[in-house]
Structure formats: structure tokens, C-alpha cells
Amino acid sequence: MAAGATETPNGNTERSASGYRPGYELIAEQILQLIAELQLQPGDRLPTENELASRLGTSRTVVREAVKILSALGRVRAQKGRGLYVADDEGMLGSSRWGRFFLPTDLEHVYTLFEFRRVQEVASSRLAATRATPAELRAIETAAETCEEGHLTGRRELFDRGDDDFHTSIAIASHNPFLVDAVREARRLQRQSSTIGLHGTVGGHAQEAIAEHAAIYRAVRDGDPEAAAQAAAVHLDKTLEDYRREIQRRVFG
């Protein structure tokens, strides 16, 4: 198979900016596209697995694997004996147009998502530095420690949980519920892009991320809003650069 090619569900190869991708990842993306094209809302019923397989030109087995991914990401809900449904979104932004139409392998979408995250998290870090309570500071510190423990022990799931908790805790400490929901929703979409578009392998700057978390925490703890905002901006820029490096590696080997 040629470099940069992808094996499609029917065995053909296809060039892709994200390199080699198994068929179920492609089908997961196509199911998201179908949801957007049909303008389905949370709670709406999707075609059956057999109907999806026929419509997308693949096997039911591949569709089932794709549905498992989308279920884990909170985009599809499977009800035994009843069928497949568009999942109910958790946040206030969940039913918005950008959330429903986000495609995890569209690189422009990924980059603009980081722009959105940068705006949110710079703002939430700045506010947290002036509003965080002692209990909220402890939650931020604990999350940072969990993230570091996950890195040091090689437990990716622990690192990811600590990372999620850290960013959510900063948002909570901003005392702005709109920022809390926005941060949660953007991170959910980022997980989606990592899982479907980049095989969940993004995260090469984990060691640097731990240091960047520590800088954000110190600024929030010290009540320095501008330092907190700057540290958050650096962290988001470095995380985006991590994505860019991974994409570059996949495209050019």
C-alpha cells in the first residue's frame, strides 16, 4: 500500500492527510457526516446497522465497530432492541450548529477548535486567578498531580483523566457556567478528533504539558490573572503544535 494511503472498508486504498486509517474510522466519520446532512437532532433515530452498511458501502461488522467508537465519544446511543439514536448532548452548546457539524478529520475544523479553546481557556484562567476558592485550588492541584502520575507510570488513561479534570477545574474556578460548558464541549470534540482522526496517539509533549499545567496552577494560586492567561495561552499553543507535528509525521513519514 502506498505511503499516506488508507484501506477503505471494501479493501480499496485511499490517500488521507492522517495516514493509514482502518475502515471503521472512515465509517465513523461518514456516520457523523450523515447526521449533519440529514440534520438529525439529539434523540432522532438513525438508520439501522444494516441500512448504514448498505448506504455506506461496507459491512455490518465495520458499522458496528464505528458505532462503538461514536457511542464511546457520546455522539451515538445504541438502545438494545430499539436501534441507534443521535445521543443527547450534555452541554448547553451541545445542540449548536458547530457541535453537530464538527468533523474530526477535517484539519481546518481541528485548528479552529484550538482557536476556540484558546479563547475559552485564556479567559477562564484569568478569571480563576481572581475567583478561585481554596477548595477549587486544591481540585486544580490534585488534577495536575493525577496527570503527572499518569505520565510517570505510563498510564495514558490516568494522564487523560487528570488532564480533563485540570482544565475543567480551571473553568469551574472561573465561576462562569458558560465557560465551564464551553470548555467541556470543546474538549469532548478534541477527544473525538484524537480518537477518530489521529488514532488517539496525539500527546507527544506530555512532559511539557505537566510543566505548563504547573505554571497555570501557580499563577492562579498566586492570584495573578495576566500570568495565568499567558500560561494558558502557551499551553494551548504548544498542544496545537503537538497536533501539527503528528499530522506532519503521518503525511510525510
ABEGO torsion letter per residue (X at the ends): XBBGBBBBAAGBBBBBAAEBBBAAAAAAAAAAAAAAAAGBBBGBBBBBAAAAAAAAGBBAAAAAAAAAAAAAAGABBBBBGAEBBBBBBABAAAABAAAAABBAABAAAAAAAAAAAAAAAAAAAAAAAAABBAAAAAAAAAAAAAAAAAAAAGBAAAAAAAAAAAAAAAAAAAGBAAAAAAAAAAAAAAAAAAAAAAGGABGAAAAAAAAAAAAAAAAAAAGBAAAAAAAAAAAAAAAAAAAAAAAAAAAAX
